[in-house]
Each structure stands twice: as C-alpha cells, then as structure tokens.
Amino acid sequence: PPRAKARAPAGEAAGEAAGEPGAAADAAPPDPYLLADAAYIQKDTRWRNKQRTLVFASRGVTSRFRHLCEDIRKLLPHHKTEPKFEKTSSLHEINEVCELKSCNNVVFFEARKMTDLYMYVARVPSGPTVKFQVLNIHTTGEVRLAGNCLVGSRPLLHFDKPFEEISYLRLIKSLLIQAFGTPRNHPKSKPFHDHIMGFYWMDGKIWFRHYQISPDTPDDRDDPERQQLTEIGPRFVLEPIRMLSGSFSGQTLYANAHYMSPTALRSHAKQLLKNPYTRKLEAKADRKKRIEDGRQPEDPTDEVFV
C-alpha cells in the first residue's frame, strides 16, 4: 500500500542512524536535569511553603537607597510593600505591620543622616533579627550590566564555605534563605531558574552579587555543564552589627566587636585630616617639650676646677 511505502524510507533512515556508533554519544540526553526522577514536582502543585517577605524603608532615604529597595522587590516575587516607616515610631511596630500584611519575613531599610543605610532582616513574630550596615551600593540602573533575567523567576541561592563553618553565619544563612528564597508554586512566581544570588563572606562582610544563568551556545541550553554567568546587579556589601533573639527585640546573640559606626569613622577621619596649621603648632609644642625633657640638670662639680 502507498502508506507502507512512504514509511519505509523513514524507518531505514532511523535504523541507519541507530547503527552509527557515534550517534548515541552525540545525541543530547533526553532528561539532563533528571526531572523525571523528581516525583514531588509532579505530585505536589500547590503552594505549601507560604513565605511572604515585607520589603520597605524608613523616611529620609535618598534616591539611591530607594532604588536599591526597588531592586530587592523586583528580585522577590513573594514580597509585600508598605509605605515609608516613620522615624518617630518604634521598631516593635513593624511586627504589627507584618501581621496586617500576613508576612512572616521582613527586610527593612533604615536611613540615617541621608548618608548611612542599615538593613534589618527578621523572622516575624518569633525572631531572630539581624542588623546590617549596607556599604558599596550599586543599583541595577547605575551599573548597567549585560545580564538579564525573567521577572518573577525563582532564584538559586549560593553561599560559600564559611556559611557552614561559622555558627552565627549559619543562622544568617537560614534567615536569608527564608527572606530571599522564592517558594515553589508561588502564584506570582514562574517555574524557571535563570538567575542566581551569591552571598560571599570576605573581610568580615557579606558580599552580594546577582548573576544570570545562560548557555554558552543556543544548542547547550539542556546541558547543565555548559552554562555561564553574567552579572545583572544590584551590588552591595552587608556588614553584620548585631543579632537579636526576638523580632526587633530580645537578647543579643552576636555583636560584632570590630564594628565602628559611621559617626566614629568620620570623627576619626577628621582627627587625621585636620588643619595643617594646627598640626604644625602641635609639632612645634611637641619639639619644645622634648627639648625640655632631654635637658640634663646642672652638676655642682663642674665648677670645682674653674
């Protein structure tokens, strides 16, 4: 019949391709990410890990601080927003705001003197709370990097080795995972992993970087070993200051002994870079004092043989 004749060449071509020794090696694996073995993806399609993160700032933030807050919101599909928090209000009132918004995590940016920015990451209502100072801020619109990712996609979170070795860093890691990790099957999230957030511990600070995951070539999109990272932004550095056992209250679990406040650093810089004339007068007085201290007392036996 005509249909049988039409199918024969296709079957012969398939047989020849299967008979070639290098055909199986060159063909890409049908399931490179082993999704067929992940039965939980097929069985559970409901949103069970109901994490909601409240992201907002205090009054007095500058444009750069506000843009950083907006960048953080774009990275978290599970975020909730709130108007600016009044400086005269107590930080304990943030717990009530989170309760009204049905949030169990909070990322709060506090601005002081229009120059200093602090970030609180807390678990509401039981705690703990970590206070950071935010340094070296570079927003996404400022750095203009080449990376890009899908809005609402779930990020991969990467922590380097010290987050498993140091005790207080393990607690910080769990807080960051709960606040920045997008829950699976969240209504506003998309089932893709095309970007990664990296947290690196160096010089006593946490360095944050955000990268896009893209294949080397369009044919390598299903090969997990042939992917490259392109930075997206934003960039910032977090210096831990204090860790509390409760939500914006409680006992101090950790305090950074090497931390100096920005006011103390500015005061120290003024002492080092004060008026040159003042330094000249101090050096002159110091030289006069050293001359007086080095002068020997008169010896009464010097005039015996005069």
ABEGO torsion letter per residue (X at the ends): XAAAAAAAAAAAAAAAAAABAAAAAABBBABAAGAAABAAAAABABBABBBBBBBBBBBGBBAAAAAAAAAAAAABAABBBBBBBBAABBAAAAAAAAAAAGBABBBBBBBBGGABBBBBBBBOAAOBBBBBBBBGBBBAAAAGBABBBBBGBBBBBBBBAAAAABAAAAAAAAAAAAAABBBBGBAABBBBBABBBBBBBBGGBBBBBBBBBBBABAAAAABAABBBBBBAOBBBBBBBABBBABBGBEBBABBBAABBBAAAAAAAAAAAABBAAAAAAAAAAAAAAAAAAABBBBBAAAAAAX
